[in-house]
Amino acid sequence: MEKFRSLEHLKAQITVVRWHLDAATLGNGEKKRRHLDSAALTYQGALELLAQLALSDEEHAAITKQLADLKERLRAAGQSV
């Protein structure tokens, strides 16, 4: 599945995490929990993919910053990541 090991796929995963976090703020109860769980799972996948990719220093720094921001949002929402 080489096509899923790319910078574009990593950026897509980051976008999906954001979508789930945004949707969680609009939901409540079970719906909110599902969005938060999906965000956390996708976040973990993005971390794993980042470790597998050979990125330039600039790309790595930019992605790392975005992931740190998402980690903060996930923790603020009660997710242990």
PyMOL Python script that loads the backbone (N, CA, C, O; Angstrom):
from pymol import cmd

cmd.read_pdbstr("""\
ATOM      1  N   MET A   1       0.830  -1.181   0.000  1.00  0.00           N
ATOM      2  CA  MET A   1       0.000   0.000   0.000  1.00  0.00           C
ATOM      3  C   MET A   1       0.877   1.249   0.000  1.00  0.00           C
ATOM      4  O   MET A   1       0.713   2.139   0.834  1.00  0.00           O
ATOM      5  N   GLU A   2       1.773   1.297  -0.911  1.00  0.00           N
ATOM      6  CA  GLU A   2       2.728   2.396  -1.003  1.00  0.00           C
ATOM      7  C   GLU A   2       2.046   3.755  -1.217  1.00  0.00           C
ATOM      8  O   GLU A   2       2.559   4.783  -0.773  1.00  0.00           O
ATOM      9  N   LYS A   3       0.908   3.758  -1.887  1.00  0.00           N
ATOM     10  CA  LYS A   3       0.247   5.034  -2.165  1.00  0.00           C
ATOM     11  C   LYS A   3      -0.228   5.732  -0.899  1.00  0.00           C
ATOM     12  O   LYS A   3      -0.500   6.933  -0.915  1.00  0.00           O
ATOM     13  N   PHE A   4      -0.329   4.992   0.188  1.00  0.00           N
ATOM     14  CA  PHE A   4      -0.759   5.593   1.450  1.00  0.00           C
ATOM     15  C   PHE A   4       0.423   6.037   2.293  1.00  0.00           C
ATOM     16  O   PHE A   4       0.245   6.483   3.427  1.00  0.00           O
ATOM     17  N   ARG A   5       1.624   5.919   1.752  1.00  0.00           N
ATOM     18  CA  ARG A   5       2.817   6.388   2.455  1.00  0.00           C
ATOM     19  C   ARG A   5       3.368   7.594   1.718  1.00  0.00           C
ATOM     20  O   ARG A   5       4.417   7.528   1.077  1.00  0.00           O
ATOM     21  N   SER A   6       2.648   8.684   1.820  1.00  0.00           N
ATOM     22  CA  SER A   6       3.061   9.896   1.124  1.00  0.00           C
ATOM     23  C   SER A   6       2.723  11.113   1.980  1.00  0.00           C
ATOM     24  O   SER A   6       1.917  11.046   2.908  1.00  0.00           O
ATOM     25  N   LEU A   7       3.360  12.212   1.641  1.00  0.00           N
ATOM     26  CA  LEU A   7       3.081  13.469   2.326  1.00  0.00           C
ATOM     27  C   LEU A   7       1.623  13.866   2.128  1.00  0.00           C
ATOM     28  O   LEU A   7       0.990  14.387   3.046  1.00  0.00           O
ATOM     29  N   GLU A   8       1.091  13.623   0.933  1.00  0.00           N
ATOM     30  CA  GLU A   8      -0.304  13.977   0.660  1.00  0.00           C
ATOM     31  C   GLU A   8      -1.254  13.202   1.569  1.00  0.00           C
ATOM     32  O   GLU A   8      -2.233  13.757   2.069  1.00  0.00           O
ATOM     33  N   HIS A   9      -0.966  11.930   1.780  1.00  0.00           N
ATOM     34  CA  HIS A   9      -1.822  11.129   2.657  1.00  0.00           C
ATOM     35  C   HIS A   9      -1.709  11.609   4.103  1.00  0.00           C
ATOM     36  O   HIS A   9      -2.702  11.640   4.830  1.00  0.00           O
ATOM     37  N   LEU A  10      -0.509  11.979   4.513  1.00  0.00           N
ATOM     38  CA  LEU A  10      -0.316  12.506   5.860  1.00  0.00           C
ATOM     39  C   LEU A  10      -1.099  13.799   6.052  1.00  0.00           C
ATOM     40  O   LEU A  10      -1.744  13.990   7.083  1.00  0.00           O
ATOM     41  N   LYS A  11      -1.046  14.676   5.071  1.00  0.00           N
ATOM     42  CA  LYS A  11      -1.814  15.926   5.151  1.00  0.00           C
ATOM     43  C   LYS A  11      -3.312  15.640   5.196  1.00  0.00           C
ATOM     44  O   LYS A  11      -4.056  16.325   5.897  1.00  0.00           O
ATOM     45  N   ALA A  12      -3.749  14.639   4.455  1.00  0.00           N
ATOM     46  CA  ALA A  12      -5.167  14.263   4.481  1.00  0.00           C
ATOM     47  C   ALA A  12      -5.560  13.763   5.865  1.00  0.00           C
ATOM     48  O   ALA A  12      -6.638  14.089   6.361  1.00  0.00           O
ATOM     49  N   GLN A  13      -4.694  12.974   6.491  1.00  0.00           N
ATOM     50  CA  GLN A  13      -4.992  12.485   7.836  1.00  0.00           C
ATOM     51  C   GLN A  13      -5.127  13.650   8.817  1.00  0.00           C
ATOM     52  O   GLN A  13      -6.014  13.646   9.671  1.00  0.00           O
ATOM     53  N   ILE A  14      -4.258  14.634   8.696  1.00  0.00           N
ATOM     54  CA  ILE A  14      -4.322  15.802   9.576  1.00  0.00           C
ATOM     55  C   ILE A  14      -5.647  16.537   9.375  1.00  0.00           C
ATOM     56  O   ILE A  14      -6.267  16.989  10.337  1.00  0.00           O
ATOM     57  N   THR A  15      -6.068  16.649   8.134  1.00  0.00           N
ATOM     58  CA  THR A  15      -7.351  17.293   7.840  1.00  0.00           C
ATOM     59  C   THR A  15      -8.506  16.511   8.455  1.00  0.00           C
ATOM     60  O   THR A  15      -9.434  17.105   9.003  1.00  0.00           O
ATOM     61  N   VAL A  16      -8.457  15.192   8.370  1.00  0.00           N
ATOM     62  CA  VAL A  16      -9.518  14.355   8.944  1.00  0.00           C
ATOM     63  C   VAL A  16      -9.569  14.516  10.462  1.00  0.00           C
ATOM     64  O   VAL A  16     -10.652  14.569  11.044  1.00  0.00           O
ATOM     65  N   VAL A  17      -8.411  14.594  11.099  1.00  0.00           N
ATOM     66  CA  VAL A  17      -8.402  14.822  12.559  1.00  0.00           C
ATOM     67  C   VAL A  17      -9.100  16.141  12.877  1.00  0.00           C
ATOM     68  O   VAL A  17      -9.920  16.213  13.792  1.00  0.00           O
ATOM     69  N   ARG A  18      -8.771  17.176  12.120  1.00  0.00           N
ATOM     70  CA  ARG A  18      -9.415  18.486  12.346  1.00  0.00           C
ATOM     71  C   ARG A  18     -10.927  18.389  12.164  1.00  0.00           C
ATOM     72  O   ARG A  18     -11.691  18.919  12.970  1.00  0.00           O
ATOM     73  N   TRP A  19     -11.355  17.708  11.097  1.00  0.00           N
ATOM     74  CA  TRP A  19     -12.793  17.560  10.851  1.00  0.00           C
ATOM     75  C   TRP A  19     -13.484  16.899  12.033  1.00  0.00           C
ATOM     76  O   TRP A  19     -14.526  17.365  12.494  1.00  0.00           O
ATOM     77  N   HIS A  20     -12.899  15.811  12.521  1.00  0.00           N
ATOM     78  CA  HIS A  20     -13.513  15.104  13.649  1.00  0.00           C
ATOM     79  C   HIS A  20     -13.541  15.976  14.905  1.00  0.00           C
ATOM     80  O   HIS A  20     -14.527  15.971  15.642  1.00  0.00           O
ATOM     81  N   LEU A  21     -12.475  16.716  15.147  1.00  0.00           N
ATOM     82  CA  LEU A  21     -12.464  17.598  16.316  1.00  0.00           C
ATOM     83  C   LEU A  21     -13.513  18.700  16.184  1.00  0.00           C
ATOM     84  O   LEU A  21     -14.200  19.029  17.151  1.00  0.00           O
ATOM     85  N   ASP A  22     -13.633  19.261  14.997  1.00  0.00           N
ATOM     86  CA  ASP A  22     -14.646  20.293  14.776  1.00  0.00           C
ATOM     87  C   ASP A  22     -16.054  19.719  14.937  1.00  0.00           C
ATOM     88  O   ASP A  22     -16.917  20.347  15.551  1.00  0.00           O
ATOM     89  N   ALA A  23     -16.281  18.535  14.390  1.00  0.00           N
ATOM     90  CA  ALA A  23     -17.596  17.899  14.500  1.00  0.00           C
ATOM     91  C   ALA A  23     -17.919  17.562  15.949  1.00  0.00           C
ATOM     92  O   ALA A  23     -19.076  17.638  16.362  1.00  0.00           O
ATOM     93  N   ALA A  24     -16.902  17.190  16.722  1.00  0.00           N
ATOM     94  CA  ALA A  24     -17.129  16.855  18.131  1.00  0.00           C
ATOM     95  C   ALA A  24     -17.620  18.065  18.908  1.00  0.00           C
ATOM     96  O   ALA A  24     -18.389  17.920  19.859  1.00  0.00           O
ATOM     97  N   THR A  25     -17.184  19.260  18.515  1.00  0.00           N
ATOM     98  CA  THR A  25     -17.631  20.456  19.234  1.00  0.00           C
ATOM     99  C   THR A  25     -19.107  20.740  18.968  1.00  0.00           C
ATOM    100  O   THR A  25     -19.766  21.418  19.756  1.00  0.00           O
ATOM    101  N   LEU A  26     -19.617  20.221  17.864  1.00  0.00           N
ATOM    102  CA  LEU A  26     -21.023  20.441  17.515  1.00  0.00           C
ATOM    103  C   LEU A  26     -21.943  19.360  18.062  1.00  0.00           C
ATOM    104  O   LEU A  26     -23.153  19.557  18.167  1.00  0.00           O
ATOM    105  N   GLY A  27     -21.363  18.220  18.408  1.00  0.00           N
ATOM    106  CA  GLY A  27     -22.181  17.097  18.859  1.00  0.00           C
ATOM    107  C   GLY A  27     -22.217  16.990  20.370  1.00  0.00           C
ATOM    108  O   GLY A  27     -21.618  17.787  21.092  1.00  0.00           O
ATOM    109  N   ASN A  28     -22.942  15.977  20.825  1.00  0.00           N
ATOM    110  CA  ASN A  28     -22.951  15.679  22.246  1.00  0.00           C
ATOM    111  C   ASN A  28     -23.172  14.182  22.426  1.00  0.00           C
ATOM    112  O   ASN A  28     -23.574  13.482  21.496  1.00  0.00           O
ATOM    113  N   GLY A  29     -22.908  13.712  23.619  1.00  0.00           N
ATOM    114  CA  GLY A  29     -23.128  12.310  23.931  1.00  0.00           C
ATOM    115  C   GLY A  29     -22.322  11.366  23.059  1.00  0.00           C
ATOM    116  O   GLY A  29     -21.121  11.549  22.862  1.00  0.00           O
ATOM    117  N   GLU A  30     -22.997  10.360  22.544  1.00  0.00           N
ATOM    118  CA  GLU A  30     -22.360   9.308  21.749  1.00  0.00           C
ATOM    119  C   GLU A  30     -21.715   9.855  20.480  1.00  0.00           C
ATOM    120  O   GLU A  30     -20.621   9.432  20.109  1.00  0.00           O
ATOM    121  N   LYS A  31     -22.371  10.772  19.829  1.00  0.00           N
ATOM    122  CA  LYS A  31     -21.847  11.347  18.586  1.00  0.00           C
ATOM    123  C   LYS A  31     -20.516  12.059  18.852  1.00  0.00           C
ATOM    124  O   LYS A  31     -19.558  11.901  18.095  1.00  0.00           O
ATOM    125  N   LYS A  32     -20.468  12.830  19.918  1.00  0.00           N
ATOM    126  CA  LYS A  32     -19.244  13.544  20.272  1.00  0.00           C
ATOM    127  C   LYS A  32     -18.128  12.548  20.581  1.00  0.00           C
ATOM    128  O   LYS A  32     -16.998  12.722  20.125  1.00  0.00           O
ATOM    129  N   ARG A  33     -18.435  11.514  21.347  1.00  0.00           N
ATOM    130  CA  ARG A  33     -17.433  10.518  21.724  1.00  0.00           C
ATOM    131  C   ARG A  33     -16.879   9.814  20.495  1.00  0.00           C
ATOM    132  O   ARG A  33     -15.673   9.584  20.405  1.00  0.00           O
ATOM    133  N   ARG A  34     -17.750   9.466  19.542  1.00  0.00           N
ATOM    134  CA  ARG A  34     -17.292   8.797  18.318  1.00  0.00           C
ATOM    135  C   ARG A  34     -16.350   9.686  17.520  1.00  0.00           C
ATOM    136  O   ARG A  34     -15.333   9.221  17.006  1.00  0.00           O
ATOM    137  N   HIS A  35     -16.690  10.963  17.418  1.00  0.00           N
ATOM    138  CA  HIS A  35     -15.811  11.885  16.689  1.00  0.00           C
ATOM    139  C   HIS A  35     -14.459  12.023  17.397  1.00  0.00           C
ATOM    140  O   HIS A  35     -13.416  12.039  16.743  1.00  0.00           O
ATOM    141  N   LEU A  36     -14.474  12.119  18.712  1.00  0.00           N
ATOM    142  CA  LEU A  36     -13.219  12.233  19.449  1.00  0.00           C
ATOM    143  C   LEU A  36     -12.390  10.957  19.328  1.00  0.00           C
ATOM    144  O   LEU A  36     -11.170  11.024  19.171  1.00  0.00           O
ATOM    145  N   ASP A  37     -13.035   9.803  19.398  1.00  0.00           N
ATOM    146  CA  ASP A  37     -12.316   8.538  19.231  1.00  0.00           C
ATOM    147  C   ASP A  37     -11.713   8.432  17.833  1.00  0.00           C
ATOM    148  O   ASP A  37     -10.575   7.989  17.673  1.00  0.00           O
ATOM    149  N   SER A  38     -12.477   8.839  16.827  1.00  0.00           N
ATOM    150  CA  SER A  38     -11.974   8.804  15.448  1.00  0.00           C
ATOM    151  C   SER A  38     -10.818   9.781  15.265  1.00  0.00           C
ATOM    152  O   SER A  38      -9.847   9.473  14.574  1.00  0.00           O
ATOM    153  N   ALA A  39     -10.917  10.940  15.872  1.00  0.00           N
ATOM    154  CA  ALA A  39      -9.838  11.924  15.784  1.00  0.00           C
ATOM    155  C   ALA A  39      -8.565  11.374  16.415  1.00  0.00           C
ATOM    156  O   ALA A  39      -7.481  11.510  15.848  1.00  0.00           O
ATOM    157  N   ALA A  40      -8.691  10.757  17.579  1.00  0.00           N
ATOM    158  CA  ALA A  40      -7.529  10.213  18.268  1.00  0.00           C
ATOM    159  C   ALA A  40      -6.898   9.068  17.460  1.00  0.00           C
ATOM    160  O   ALA A  40      -5.674   8.978  17.363  1.00  0.00           O
ATOM    161  N   LEU A  41      -7.718   8.217  16.896  1.00  0.00           N
ATOM    162  CA  LEU A  41      -7.209   7.094  16.108  1.00  0.00           C
ATOM    163  C   LEU A  41      -6.489   7.584  14.849  1.00  0.00           C
ATOM    164  O   LEU A  41      -5.418   7.083  14.507  1.00  0.00           O
ATOM    165  N   THR A  42      -7.069   8.544  14.176  1.00  0.00           N
ATOM    166  CA  THR A  42      -6.457   9.099  12.968  1.00  0.00           C
ATOM    167  C   THR A  42      -5.178   9.852  13.318  1.00  0.00           C
ATOM    168  O   THR A  42      -4.208   9.816  12.561  1.00  0.00           O
ATOM    169  N   TYR A  43      -5.174  10.526  14.451  1.00  0.00           N
ATOM    170  CA  TYR A  43      -3.974  11.218  14.925  1.00  0.00           C
ATOM    171  C   TYR A  43      -2.830  10.222  15.127  1.00  0.00           C
ATOM    172  O   TYR A  43      -1.696  10.477  14.721  1.00  0.00           O
ATOM    173  N   GLN A  44      -3.136   9.097  15.751  1.00  0.00           N
ATOM    174  CA  GLN A  44      -2.106   8.075  15.974  1.00  0.00           C
ATOM    175  C   GLN A  44      -1.561   7.555  14.637  1.00  0.00           C
ATOM    176  O   GLN A  44      -0.358   7.337  14.492  1.00  0.00           O
ATOM    177  N   GLY A  45      -2.446   7.362  13.679  1.00  0.00           N
ATOM    178  CA  GLY A  45      -2.020   6.929  12.353  1.00  0.00           C
ATOM    179  C   GLY A  45      -1.111   7.947  11.690  1.00  0.00           C
ATOM    180  O   GLY A  45      -0.144   7.586  11.018  1.00  0.00           O
ATOM    181  N   ALA A  46      -1.425   9.222  11.881  1.00  0.00           N
ATOM    182  CA  ALA A  46      -0.593  10.284  11.309  1.00  0.00           C
ATOM    183  C   ALA A  46       0.796  10.284  11.942  1.00  0.00           C
ATOM    184  O   ALA A  46       1.795  10.488  11.252  1.00  0.00           O
ATOM    185  N   LEU A  47       0.859  10.057  13.250  1.00  0.00           N
ATOM    186  CA  LEU A  47       2.158   9.986  13.920  1.00  0.00           C
ATOM    187  C   LEU A  47       2.990   8.835  13.367  1.00  0.00           C
ATOM    188  O   LEU A  47       4.186   8.985  13.115  1.00  0.00           O
ATOM    189  N   GLU A  48       2.351   7.694  13.183  1.00  0.00           N
ATOM    190  CA  GLU A  48       3.054   6.527  12.647  1.00  0.00           C
ATOM    191  C   GLU A  48       3.537   6.787  11.223  1.00  0.00           C
ATOM    192  O   GLU A  48       4.656   6.419  10.867  1.00  0.00           O
ATOM    193  N   LEU A  49       2.705   7.411  10.420  1.00  0.00           N
ATOM    194  CA  LEU A  49       3.090   7.702   9.047  1.00  0.00           C
ATOM    195  C   LEU A  49       4.238   8.710   9.007  1.00  0.00           C
ATOM    196  O   LEU A  49       5.155   8.572   8.197  1.00  0.00           O
ATOM    197  N   LEU A  50       4.193   9.710   9.864  1.00  0.00           N
ATOM    198  CA  LEU A  50       5.270  10.694   9.912  1.00  0.00           C
ATOM    199  C   LEU A  50       6.610  10.003  10.170  1.00  0.00           C
ATOM    200  O   LEU A  50       7.621  10.365   9.569  1.00  0.00           O
ATOM    201  N   ALA A  51       6.617   9.024  11.050  1.00  0.00           N
ATOM    202  CA  ALA A  51       7.852   8.314  11.376  1.00  0.00           C
ATOM    203  C   ALA A  51       8.383   7.509  10.183  1.00  0.00           C
ATOM    204  O   ALA A  51       9.577   7.219  10.120  1.00  0.00           O
ATOM    205  N   GLN A  52       7.514   7.150   9.247  1.00  0.00           N
ATOM    206  CA  GLN A  52       7.905   6.325   8.099  1.00  0.00           C
ATOM    207  C   GLN A  52       8.342   7.136   6.887  1.00  0.00           C
ATOM    208  O   GLN A  52       8.976   6.601   5.978  1.00  0.00           O
ATOM    209  N   LEU A  53       8.008   8.417   6.870  1.00  0.00           N
ATOM    210  CA  LEU A  53       8.279   9.231   5.687  1.00  0.00           C
ATOM    211  C   LEU A  53       9.625   9.937   5.786  1.00  0.00           C
ATOM    212  O   LEU A  53      10.040  10.372   6.860  1.00  0.00           O
ATOM    213  N   ALA A  54      10.293  10.041   4.654  1.00  0.00           N
ATOM    214  CA  ALA A  54      11.524  10.820   4.566  1.00  0.00           C
ATOM    215  C   ALA A  54      11.142  12.201   4.047  1.00  0.00           C
ATOM    216  O   ALA A  54      10.990  12.401   2.842  1.00  0.00           O
ATOM    217  N   LEU A  55      10.991  13.146   4.961  1.00  0.00           N
ATOM    218  CA  LEU A  55      10.576  14.504   4.611  1.00  0.00           C
ATOM    219  C   LEU A  55      11.748  15.454   4.757  1.00  0.00           C
ATOM    220  O   LEU A  55      12.703  15.183   5.484  1.00  0.00           O
ATOM    221  N   SER A  56      11.659  16.572   4.054  1.00  0.00           N
ATOM    222  CA  SER A  56      12.664  17.617   4.241  1.00  0.00           C
ATOM    223  C   SER A  56      12.509  18.171   5.654  1.00  0.00           C
ATOM    224  O   SER A  56      11.478  17.971   6.296  1.00  0.00           O
ATOM    225  N   ASP A  57      13.521  18.857   6.125  1.00  0.00           N
ATOM    226  CA  ASP A  57      13.450  19.441   7.470  1.00  0.00           C
ATOM    227  C   ASP A  57      12.282  20.416   7.590  1.00  0.00           C
ATOM    228  O   ASP A  57      11.604  20.457   8.616  1.00  0.00           O
ATOM    229  N   GLU A  58      12.053  21.198   6.536  1.00  0.00           N
ATOM    230  CA  GLU A  58      10.946  22.168   6.550  1.00  0.00           C
ATOM    231  C   GLU A  58       9.593  21.462   6.637  1.00  0.00           C
ATOM    232  O   GLU A  58       8.738  21.837   7.439  1.00  0.00           O
ATOM    233  N   GLU A  59       9.408  20.436   5.801  1.00  0.00           N
ATOM    234  CA  GLU A  59       8.142  19.689   5.812  1.00  0.00           C
ATOM    235  C   GLU A  59       7.938  19.017   7.160  1.00  0.00           C
ATOM    236  O   GLU A  59       6.840  19.055   7.716  1.00  0.00           O
ATOM    237  N   HIS A  60       8.986  18.406   7.685  1.00  0.00           N
ATOM    238  CA  HIS A  60       8.883  17.707   8.964  1.00  0.00           C
ATOM    239  C   HIS A  60       8.510  18.682  10.073  1.00  0.00           C
ATOM    240  O   HIS A  60       7.660  18.373  10.908  1.00  0.00           O
ATOM    241  N   ALA A  61       9.132  19.847  10.090  1.00  0.00           N
ATOM    242  CA  ALA A  61       8.836  20.849  11.114  1.00  0.00           C
ATOM    243  C   ALA A  61       7.393  21.337  11.012  1.00  0.00           C
ATOM    244  O   ALA A  61       6.711  21.489  12.026  1.00  0.00           O
ATOM    245  N   ALA A  62       6.934  21.580   9.795  1.00  0.00           N
ATOM    246  CA  ALA A  62       5.560  22.063   9.604  1.00  0.00           C
ATOM    247  C   ALA A  62       4.543  21.025  10.055  1.00  0.00           C
ATOM    248  O   ALA A  62       3.574  21.353  10.738  1.00  0.00           O
ATOM    249  N   ILE A  63       4.765  19.774   9.671  1.00  0.00           N
ATOM    250  CA  ILE A  63       3.840  18.699  10.058  1.00  0.00           C
ATOM    251  C   ILE A  63       3.888  18.479  11.566  1.00  0.00           C
ATOM    252  O   ILE A  63       2.849  18.287  12.199  1.00  0.00           O
ATOM    253  N   THR A  64       5.075  18.504  12.140  1.00  0.00           N
ATOM    254  CA  THR A  64       5.221  18.306  13.581  1.00  0.00           C
ATOM    255  C   THR A  64       4.464  19.386  14.352  1.00  0.00           C
ATOM    256  O   THR A  64       3.832  19.094  15.367  1.00  0.00           O
ATOM    257  N   LYS A  65       4.523  20.623  13.881  1.00  0.00           N
ATOM    258  CA  LYS A  65       3.788  21.709  14.538  1.00  0.00           C
ATOM    259  C   LYS A  65       2.282  21.481  14.452  1.00  0.00           C
ATOM    260  O   LYS A  65       1.562  21.662  15.434  1.00  0.00           O
ATOM    261  N   GLN A  66       1.813  21.083  13.271  1.00  0.00           N
ATOM    262  CA  GLN A  66       0.375  20.824  13.115  1.00  0.00           C
ATOM    263  C   GLN A  66      -0.067  19.694  14.039  1.00  0.00           C
ATOM    264  O   GLN A  66      -1.123  19.777  14.666  1.00  0.00           O
ATOM    265  N   LEU A  67       0.743  18.638  14.123  1.00  0.00           N
ATOM    266  CA  LEU A  67       0.397  17.510  14.992  1.00  0.00           C
ATOM    267  C   LEU A  67       0.420  17.918  16.464  1.00  0.00           C
ATOM    268  O   LEU A  67      -0.401  17.445  17.249  1.00  0.00           O
ATOM    269  N   ALA A  68       1.348  18.786  16.843  1.00  0.00           N
ATOM    270  CA  ALA A  68       1.392  19.264  18.229  1.00  0.00           C
ATOM    271  C   ALA A  68       0.129  20.065  18.564  1.00  0.00           C
ATOM    272  O   ALA A  68      -0.422  19.939  19.658  1.00  0.00           O
ATOM    273  N   ASP A  69      -0.319  20.881  17.623  1.00  0.00           N
ATOM    274  CA  ASP A  69      -1.555  21.640  17.832  1.00  0.00           C
ATOM    275  C   ASP A  69      -2.754  20.696  17.979  1.00  0.00           C
ATOM    276  O   ASP A  69      -3.618  20.907  18.829  1.00  0.00           O
ATOM    277  N   LEU A  70      -2.795  19.661  17.145  1.00  0.00           N
ATOM    278  CA  LEU A  70      -3.892  18.698  17.230  1.00  0.00           C
ATOM    279  C   LEU A  70      -3.830  17.912  18.535  1.00  0.00           C
ATOM    280  O   LEU A  70      -4.863  17.628  19.141  1.00  0.00           O
ATOM    281  N   LYS A  71      -2.641  17.567  18.961  1.00  0.00           N
ATOM    282  CA  LYS A  71      -2.479  16.849  20.230  1.00  0.00           C
ATOM    283  C   LYS A  71      -3.036  17.685  21.381  1.00  0.00           C
ATOM    284  O   LYS A  71      -3.710  17.166  22.271  1.00  0.00           O
ATOM    285  N   GLU A  72      -2.747  18.974  21.348  1.00  0.00           N
ATOM    286  CA  GLU A  72      -3.255  19.873  22.377  1.00  0.00           C
ATOM    287  C   GLU A  72      -4.787  19.912  22.362  1.00  0.00           C
ATOM    288  O   GLU A  72      -5.422  19.867  23.415  1.00  0.00           O
ATOM    289  N   ARG A  73      -5.371  19.994  21.173  1.00  0.00           N
ATOM    290  CA  ARG A  73      -6.835  20.000  21.060  1.00  0.00           C
ATOM    291  C   ARG A  73      -7.432  18.680  21.555  1.00  0.00           C
ATOM    292  O   ARG A  73      -8.455  18.672  22.239  1.00  0.00           O
ATOM    293  N   LEU A  74      -6.785  17.569  21.203  1.00  0.00           N
ATOM    294  CA  LEU A  74      -7.285  16.262  21.646  1.00  0.00           C
ATOM    295  C   LEU A  74      -7.229  16.151  23.174  1.00  0.00           C
ATOM    296  O   LEU A  74      -8.184  15.692  23.801  1.00  0.00           O
ATOM    297  N   ARG A  75      -6.129  16.563  23.757  1.00  0.00           N
ATOM    298  CA  ARG A  75      -6.005  16.504  25.222  1.00  0.00           C
ATOM    299  C   ARG A  75      -7.016  17.424  25.888  1.00  0.00           C
ATOM    300  O   ARG A  75      -7.598  17.066  26.912  1.00  0.00           O
ATOM    301  N   ALA A  76      -7.231  18.605  25.319  1.00  0.00           N
ATOM    302  CA  ALA A  76      -8.219  19.534  25.877  1.00  0.00           C
ATOM    303  C   ALA A  76      -9.619  18.937  25.825  1.00  0.00           C
ATOM    304  O   ALA A  76     -10.474  19.271  26.645  1.00  0.00           O
ATOM    305  N   ALA A  77      -9.851  18.051  24.856  1.00  0.00           N
ATOM    306  CA  ALA A  77     -11.155  17.395  24.717  1.00  0.00           C
ATOM    307  C   ALA A  77     -11.246  16.117  25.565  1.00  0.00           C
ATOM    308  O   ALA A  77     -12.261  15.421  25.540  1.00  0.00           O
ATOM    309  N   GLY A  78     -10.179  15.818  26.313  1.00  0.00           N
ATOM    310  CA  GLY A  78     -10.223  14.666  27.201  1.00  0.00           C
ATOM    311  C   GLY A  78      -9.654  13.385  26.631  1.00  0.00           C
ATOM    312  O   GLY A  78      -9.787  12.324  27.240  1.00  0.00           O
ATOM    313  N   GLN A  79      -9.026  13.465  25.478  1.00  0.00           N
ATOM    314  CA  GLN A  79      -8.428  12.275  24.874  1.00  0.00           C
ATOM    315  C   GLN A  79      -7.000  12.105  25.388  1.00  0.00           C
ATOM    316  O   GLN A  79      -6.259  13.079  25.518  1.00  0.00           O
ATOM    317  N   SER A  80      -6.625  10.871  25.676  1.00  0.00           N
ATOM    318  CA  SER A  80      -5.251  10.609  26.119  1.00  0.00           C
ATOM    319  C   SER A  80      -4.422  10.166  24.921  1.00  0.00           C
ATOM    320  O   SER A  80      -4.456   9.007  24.507  1.00  0.00           O
ATOM    321  N   VAL A  81      -3.690  11.107  24.388  1.00  0.00           N
ATOM    322  CA  VAL A  81      -2.820  10.819  23.241  1.00  0.00           C
ATOM    323  C   VAL A  81      -1.394  11.172  23.582  1.00  0.00           C
ATOM    324  O   VAL A  81      -0.501  11.005  22.752  1.00  0.00           O
TER     325      VAL A  81
END
""", "prot")
cmd.dss("prot")
cmd.show_as("cartoon", "prot")
cmd.util.cbc("prot")
cmd.orient("prot")
